[in-house]
Amino acid sequence: MKRAWLTICGGLVLAVVAYLASYYAGTANTHSLEHIESPELAWLKEEFHLSNQEFARISQMHQTYLAGCAERCRLIDEKNAELKRLLTINQAVTPEIEQALVEAARLRAECQKQMLQHFYDVSRTMPPDQGKRYLAWVQAQTILPDTHSQMQGSGTSSESMHVHHH
């Protein structure tokens, strides 16, 4: 009887060890991605098969882009607040409202230009085939939706797309 218990316990221990080993092996990649510097970009490393060196460069580029993006967002928010104030005190399109609209459009265009430049820079950091695939994907998601109504409905309007890719 003692031998049977020993065999059963030994079998259970081996089963637990085998399960833990297979679980760890199956999730090792996920665990390693949790400890990277830019976990929000982990999907990018996996999806575009980036080396650690390529991923490190892209992560640094992403951090630099975010700093500039935050400032652009602040300026857009200020201009939107000014426009909102002007709209509440006027009953027609005044020169001030027209100027605020022009400036808001300029700020959004600058934001889009910087975002597109960032996409090009990131794509050049990737292996060529992956870079082309990345550019096609980000352009379809942000800059070049099929129609204007799709762009509005998808939450990737020019005012929100700079937030969508942080």
SVG drawing of the C-alpha trace seen along z (x, -y; Angstrom):
<svg xmlns="http://www.w3.org/2000/svg" viewBox="-27 -90 47 92">
<polyline fill="none" stroke="black" stroke-width="0.4" points="0.0,0.0 2.9,-2.3 4.4,-1.7 1.1,-2.5 0.8,-5.9 4.4,-6.6 3.7,-5.9 0.6,-8.0 2.3,-10.9 5.3,-10.6 3.0,-10.6 1.1,-13.7 4.4,-15.6 5.6,-14.7 2.3,-15.8 2.5,-19.1 6.1,-19.7 5.3,-18.8 2.3,-21.1 4.3,-24.0 7.1,-23.5 4.8,-23.4 2.8,-26.4 6.0,-28.4 7.3,-27.4 4.0,-28.4 3.9,-31.7 7.6,-32.6 7.3,-35.0 4.4,-36.8 6.4,-37.0 9.4,-38.5 7.1,-41.1 5.8,-42.2 9.3,-43.3 10.1,-45.4 10.5,-49.1 7.4,-50.0 4.8,-47.3 2.2,-49.2 4.3,-48.4 4.6,-44.7 2.1,-43.8 4.3,-45.6 7.3,-43.5 5.3,-40.3 3.3,-41.3 6.2,-42.7 8.8,-40.1 11.2,-42.8 14.6,-42.0 15.3,-43.3 17.6,-46.0 14.9,-47.1 12.3,-47.2 14.6,-49.2 15.0,-51.8 11.3,-52.0 10.5,-52.3 12.9,-55.3 11.3,-56.8 7.9,-56.3 8.8,-58.1 10.2,-61.0 7.1,-61.2 4.8,-61.1 6.6,-64.1 5.9,-66.2 2.4,-64.7 1.5,-65.8 2.4,-69.4 0.5,-69.3 -2.5,-67.9 -2.3,-70.8 -2.2,-73.4 -5.2,-71.8 -7.1,-71.7 -6.4,-75.4 -7.5,-76.3 -10.7,-74.2 -11.5,-76.0 -10.9,-79.4 -13.2,-78.4 -15.9,-77.1 -15.7,-80.4 -16.1,-82.4 -19.0,-80.3 -20.9,-80.9 -20.7,-84.7 -21.3,-85.1 -24.3,-84.4 -22.4,-84.4 -19.0,-83.6 -16.8,-86.4 -13.3,-87.1 -12.2,-85.8 -14.1,-82.6 -12.7,-82.2 -9.2,-82.7 -9.7,-80.2 -11.0,-77.7 -8.0,-78.2 -5.6,-77.9 -7.3,-74.8 -7.1,-73.2 -3.4,-74.1 -2.7,-72.5 -4.5,-69.3 -2.6,-69.2 0.7,-69.6 -0.3,-66.8 -1.1,-64.5 2.1,-65.4 4.2,-64.6 2.3,-61.4 2.9,-60.4 6.6,-61.2 6.8,-59.1 5.2,-56.2 7.8,-56.5 10.6,-56.7 9.4,-53.6 8.9,-51.7 12.5,-52.4 13.7,-50.9 12.0,-47.6 13.1,-45.0 12.0,-46.2 9.1,-43.8 7.8,-44.4 8.2,-48.1 6.0,-48.1 3.4,-46.0 3.5,-48.3 3.0,-51.5 0.1,-50.0 -1.5,-49.0 -1.1,-52.4 -2.1,-54.4 -5.3,-52.4 -6.0,-52.8 -5.3,-56.6 -4.6,-58.6 -6.4,-56.9 -9.7,-55.4 -11.9,-54.4 -14.4,-57.3 -14.8,-60.3 -17.9,-58.8 -15.9,-55.7 -13.3,-58.0 -15.9,-59.8 -17.6,-56.6 -14.4,-54.7 -13.1,-57.2 -10.0,-58.0 -10.9,-61.5 -8.0,-63.9 -8.7,-65.3 -8.6,-61.9 -6.1,-59.9 -3.1,-61.4 -4.4,-59.9 -5.3,-56.6 -1.6,-55.7 0.1,-56.6"/>
</svg>
